[in-house]
């Protein structure tokens, strides 16, 4: 009886569906999420001359989880995705053990971040760094102009115009090559603009790592 009572108090809502569970995810959501994880050999792709590393496919339970993270204010989902991404990166063994990397999250405009309460890319990056041991710099890139959501725009030209002049490089420059971090990679427009801004300052960008990649087989 005591153990049954304790289990009630020790359990918490599943991060995805709110079912009571002793773990972070319930027994239904854990396998559903895992089914969207990319195979090890499929996690890294060269996209528009940019190395892109992804944990999973942007569909199903993973897509719903990211939507819940953003629009239902669930930053703990970002923490979990960052941990999964960090473990996948470490497992991929892409760099030498002594290779220094500075992790830079894609920034959010301050006004939008106040409304949401957090920048999911920054939380993912922080958890990613806790796993990998890389240095995190959150002020390397700054978003100085609010932009429309990319899914609202029709084509590549509109997306590029939407981001024109929206980002700038902060005062604290990284000492090591940069790995960008974001939650989703779709058209790559934001990453392309961020990379361009950093390279104008002679900062090497080795690629981007994301929790989910749209359209990845």
Helices and strands as residue ranges (DSSP letters): H 2-10, E 12-13, E 20-21, H 29-34, G 40-42, E 44-47, E 50-57, H 60-71, H 75-92, E 101-105, H 110-116, H 120-132, E 135-136, E 141-143, G 150-152, H 156-163, E 167-169, E 177-185, H 189-200, E 205-213
